[in-house]
């Protein structure tokens, strides 16, 4: 018998009550009951985004929300800065190119995080920059960007800060209002423990003003329509109502735990995973690692692609491998969403076992011990 364990940074495991809700007969998405559900989901999303701004509900994956943000806020002659430290920072640039938006990249080694001062220096040179486009957690490397510092730089300038929190929402701290972030985008299949198919965007007042001035074409992802419909508990077009119902259950969990505690839990799981990797003798990729996932460098003699495949086939344990230039070189272990401390222990013990099986000299139990010690230290009162 094989059990499956999913440690990818999206999709993430879905709590049972959300799965069961999706098995119920489908209902009309314009019913009075659907209005109540959508209003409740939108209110609870504000808690997760740590904002009073309206959160928009889109039918798309995360990339749709990113594209929507660009199309709604920018105009054809705008110039922006794109922080590129992995696949998803690059995606911001690709969307800019598709819309003919000129951008200045800040290119970093994959695994590194941006120095906010580099952004400030660039903005001093180009004060007419319309926006800085950043990720919160760069999922391809597990690196966290300090968007709080970035917001400190942008909030007193005429430059907007866009944050791709697709993977990090609900795992790494993101205080949209307190920090002064203008635009946050995310989606359903990561920290929000729901299937892929829902995108989210939140805009502050400055960002909404930009929406009114922007001239790029938009139709399906017209944020004004999404906002107006959302206020009535509705969506401009047929919503993915099944996923919205699942999301409501997932959000109930997040809201009853409380977003601050949810983030603390993720921080603890991440710390335990990092300490385990080091105890096994492995190196971390990211210099400033996120709570969302941990990227671990594999020794050169290990074929990372084959290892990830073997773990899935033989042990039912799915880690994510490296992407693009990191393909075969790292594994990524997500501790994201519906995850508890024992899940981390499974991820680590399976890693030790798998490495030993392929002949890597791993001190069996060292990672688990380090993780347990870290987790116990995280509960000093018990
Ligand atoms: N940005 C980040 C940081 C991501 O992790 C992902 C998905 N892994 C995306 C954007 C793209 O999201 P999607 O695949 O849902 O379109």
Boltz pocket constraint, residues with backbone or C-beta under 6 A from the ligand:
constraints:
  - pocket:
      binder: B
      contacts: [[A, 9], [A, 10], [A, 61], [A, 62], [A, 63], [A, 64], [A, 88], [A, 91], [A, 135], [A, 137], [A, 138], [A, 139], [A, 140], [A, 164], [A, 165], [A, 166], [A, 167], [A, 187], [A, 196]]
      max_distance: 6.0
